[in-house]
Structures are given as structure tokens and as C-alpha cells.
Amino acid sequence: DDTPEGRLIQSVRGFVAEVERLKIAERTQRGRVARATAGKMLPGRKPPYGYRWADPEKSRLVIEPEEAAVVRRIFREAVAGKSLRGILRGLFEDGIPSPMGRPAWPHGTLHQILLLPTYSGQPVANRKVTGKNGGGKRTQVLRPEAEQIPLP
């Protein structure tokens, strides 16, 4: 309805929908924090490369031997001073597929593996927060360590 009353009703409905969206986001975050505080992993679409879920409830990770050997190789080569491009080239030349099954590993994937605390034996939840940058794009930023929740 293109009357002043109709536009008012449309605005009110939009406001109510926005409030509900914010409530859903807050409840979701509260549930994630409660699960992490209870010492349970926060399951995503899939577990980190080199791991698999131990049970259907996705309560903890167990090592996937073949992928874990690749992760150990990546860390060994990085500690030895090999560049990321050199590591990527070696994985490609040896025919080791990326976590997504592609022949070439993306630079960002390798970078994430090297920085993810799970691989150094210090898994944490509530590690990043999503927000909008100055241009309105969604971006993730690391939370302060005090806000991160250590996992077993």
C-alpha cells in the first residue's frame, strides 16, 4: 500500500524483523559460548584438515593419519625456513591434493594451517568476531586472548 499508513506499517515490520535478526544472532552466540565453555568443539561444515570428528555429536577431534602426515610435513618445512610458495610447489609436485581435493593448494589454506592454534595443541573457541569494515563488507577480526575460550 503506497499510503502513509502503508509505509508506516512496512517500516514497523522491517524494524521488527531487524530486532528478531539481532535476537537470533545473540542467542546463537550465547549457545556457541556455552558449548565452548563446556569443553566441546564448535562444529563447522567440516573438521580442520588432518582431523575428523570422533562421534556424530562432533564433541571432539581425532587425528586423520594420512592428512596429519601432510600437516606435519608442512610444519617441518616451514620450521626449516622454506617459503610458503616452496611448500605449495612441493605439495603440488608430489601430487598431494588440497583439502578441497584440488591439485594446487591455495596460499590462504596453507597460511591458515600454519596459524590455527588447533595444530599447535592449543585449540580455542570464540577466536574471531565478524563485523563490517568501512566499506560495508563483512570481515573477521581476532578477538583479544581474554575473550577466547581454551578447549581441551
N, C-alpha and C positions, 0 to 999 in steps of 0.2 A: 504494500500500500504506500503510495507516494504522497501521503499527507503528513503533516507534522506529528500527529499521533502515531502513525505507522512507523515513521523514522525513529520516534522515541522508543517504541516497543522493540524495534530492531536493535537499537543501541543497548537497551537493557538486556536483551537476550545475549548480545555479544559480550557484555560485561559479565553476565552470569557464567557464560562458557569460559571466559578467561579465568575467573575465580576458581572454577572447578578444575581447570587445567593446572593451575598452581597448587591446588589441594592434592591432586593426584601425584604431581611431582614431589611434593613434600612427604606424602605417605610412602611413596616408593623409596625415597632416600632414607627415611626413617627405618623402613624394613631392611634395606641393604646394610645400614649401620648395625642394626640389631643382629642380623645374621653374622656379620663380621665379628662383632663383639662376642658372639657365642663361639667363635673359633672356626666357623665354617667358611669355605671358599665362596666367592661371589661368582657363580657360574655365568659364563658368557656363551656365545654361539658355539665356541669350541675351546678346548683347553690350550694352554701355551704349547708351542712346538717342543716336542721332547717329552711330553706328558700325556696322560689320558685320565679320564675320570675313573675313580676306584669303584664307584657304585652309581646306580641310577639317580640317587638324590644329589649327586655331584658335591658330596661333602668334603672330599679331599682328592688330591692328585697322586698318581703313581707314575713312575718313570716308564717311558716307552723306549725300550733298549736301542732300537735302530736309530731313531731320531735323536736320542740322547747322545749317541756316539758323534753325530754331526754337530750337536751343540758343543760338546767337549772339544771337538776339532776347531770350531770357530773361536772358542775362548783361548785354546792353546796357541793358535796362530796370532790372535790379537795380542796376547801377552808377549809373544816373541817379537812383536813390533811390526807385523805385516799390516799393510794398509787395508782398509775396507774393500777397496777395488781389487786388491790382490786376493783377498779371501773370497770375494764374489767370483773372480775369474777361476780360482781353483775349484770351487764348488761346481761351477758350470762345466769346466773341463773334465771333471771326474764324473759327470752325469748325475749329480745329486740334485733331485728336484726341490723346488722351493716348497714351503709349507702349503701353498695353494696348488702344488702339482705342476707348476710351470718349469721349463728347463732353466731359465735365468732367475736368479734371486733379486728381488728389488732391494735397492740400497737401504730404504727405510726399514725393511723387515730385519735385516742384519743389525742395523743400528738399534732397533727395539730389543732384540735378543740380548745384545751386549749391555743394555741399560736396565732391563727389567729386574727388579730385586728378587723375584722368584728364583732366577738362575743362580744367584749368589747365596741362596739358602735363607733369604730374609723376605718371605712373601708379605705383602701388606695390602690392605684394602683401603678404600677411601683415599686413593693416591692422587687422583686428579679431579678437578672440577671443570665442568663445561660452562662456558659463558659466551658472550658475544664480544667481538673486538670492535674497534671504532667504526669499521665499515659494515657492521651488522652481521658478519659471518660468525658462525659458531666455531669456537676454539677451545682447546683443553689446556689447562694450566696445572702444574703440580701444586698440591696443597702443601702448607707448612708441615714439617715432620710431626709436630704435636697433634695435628688433626688426622694423621694416617694411623690406621689400626693394624698392628702386627698380627699375623696369622701363624698358627702352629705349622 
